[in-house]
Amino acid sequence: MKTLSDLLAEGVSGRRVLVRADLNVPLDGDKITDDGRVRASVPTLKALTEAGARVLVAAHLGRPKGEPDPKFSLAPVVARLGELLGAPVEIGTEAGAEGTVVLLENIRFDARETSKVDAEREALADELAAKADAFVSDGFGVVHRKQASVYDVAKKLPAYAGGLVLSEVQVLHKLTEDLKRPYVVVLGGAKVSDKLGVIANLLSKVDRLLVGGGMAYTFLKAQGHEVGNSLLQADQLDQVRGFLAEAEKRGVELVLPVDVLAATKFAPDAEFEVVDATAIPADREGLDIGPKTRELFASKLSDAATVFWNGPMGVFEFESFAGGTRAVAEALVASDAFTVVGGGDSAAAVRALGLPEDGFSHISTGGGASLEFLEGKELPGVSVLEQ
């Protein structure tokens, strides 16, 4: 795999370099609420502009339906990116002068970007390739997608892995091939169905699996416990029972909450009480792991050598129900283990809770890509760089 360092060694002064970045940030109106991905894109862009490249960036925001939609414009990102680079950035259609960055408008405004028809994606990739002399893949959050600006264009231009993609892949190899034990994985978030593949694959690799968040209630129900109005995926109960049996068979310690904050409703100001996880009242719903579970999870992380965490332990966006996610994050900060935060809501929670990002060994920018890698799936945007 050729890298950004190889491209810089070849020389980029005056050359047009197309960079696929991941600038898919959460917005509140036109205000960025978490600029982590924008900041992660800066080192590669700076390295190229300082070497005199004419940089053209392709990126997406949200899920527009293959046509222009003002609410998904990259305009808010342009402003923040310019601040971070210390130089003006503009939206345009072609690379600018040496040492400048121009951002294409949301690449998903073109339906061909995500088309399942190879010829349609390739037609867009041809148009993108005509605008550049080299391609740098630096959007790790999209490398699990076979899309025109991620996969197809890499076959049409000299292609290189950007610093971000390279560092992410190196970290993920430490979680699969160069593994130090005990290996503990913490999974949270709302749905078991989002993580079926990764759980199935991890049960043959981990020493300990801690399950929190909304998905924990499907595990508790699978064990026969009452979960009240808590989030429940009833159609996944048989699958989860299979996971519980497989974990026992393989000697994997699968740890579930022992207490939860059971609330009267899903709201930031909801009344709640701490109850045993096996006895959630029928008229209440669990919105966070309880104090005993926070201590239990912290103790189960204390002797780990490697930890991967994906998914919050509760509704961290509500201050009353952020304590479980904070407890897990603080346990990782205090740990001597190699700790990886698997992108998505977990990374957003770290920043929203004001925790030190350098307290973790690595915070991924790509939740979905990280999970698919840990499922054992090929990442098209990475494999194409290896060809």
Stockholm file with secondary structure:
# STOCKHOLM 1.0

chainA/1-387         MKTLSDLLAEGVSGRRVLVRADLNVPLDGDKITDDGRVRASVPTLKALTEAGARVLVAAHLGRPKGEPDPKFSLAPVVARLGELLGAPVEIGTEAGAEGTVVLLENIRFDARETSKVDAEREALADELAAKADAFVSDGFGVVHRKQASVYDVAKKLPAYAGGLVLSEVQVLHKLTEDLKRPYVVVLGGAKVSDKLGVIANLLSKVDRLLVGGGMAYTFLKAQGHEVGNSLLQADQLDQVRGFLAEAEKRGVELVLPVDVLAATKFAPDAEFEVVDATAIPADREGLDIGPKTRELFASKLSDAATVFWNGPMGVFEFESFAGGTRAVAEALVASDAFTVVGGGDSAAAVRALGLPEDGFSHISTGGGASLEFLEGKELPGVSVLEQ
#=GR chainA/1-387 SS CCBHHHHHHHCCTTCEEEEECCCCCCEETTEESCCHHHHHHHHHHHHHHHTTCEEEEECCCSCCCSSCCGGGCSHHHHHHHHHHHTSCEEECSSCCSTTCEEECSCGGGSGGGGCSSHHHHHHHHHHHHTTCSEEEECCGGGTTSCCIIIIIGGGTSCEEECHHHHHHHHHHHHTTTSCCSSEEEEECSSCSGGGHHHHHHHTTTCSEEEECSTTHHHHHHHTTCBCTTSCCCGGGHHHHHHHHHHHHHHTCEEECCSEEEEESSSSTTCCEEEEETTBCCTTCEEEEECHHHHHHHHHHHTTCSEEEEESCSSCTTSGGGCHHHHHHHHHHHHCCSEEEECSHHHHHHHHHTTCCGGGSSEECSCHHHHHHHHTTCCCHHHHGGGC
#=GC SS_cons         CCBHHHHHHHCCTTCEEEEECCCCCCEETTEESCCHHHHHHHHHHHHHHHTTCEEEEECCCSCCCSSCCGGGCSHHHHHHHHHHHTSCEEECSSCCSTTCEEECSCGGGSGGGGCSSHHHHHHHHHHHHTTCSEEEECCGGGTTSCCIIIIIGGGTSCEEECHHHHHHHHHHHHTTTSCCSSEEEEECSSCSGGGHHHHHHHTTTCSEEEECSTTHHHHHHHTTCBCTTSCCCGGGHHHHHHHHHHHHHHTCEEECCSEEEEESSSSTTCCEEEEETTBCCTTCEEEEECHHHHHHHHHHHTTCSEEEEESCSSCTTSGGGCHHHHHHHHHHHHCCSEEEECSHHHHHHHHHTTCCGGGSSEECSCHHHHHHHHTTCCCHHHHGGGC
//
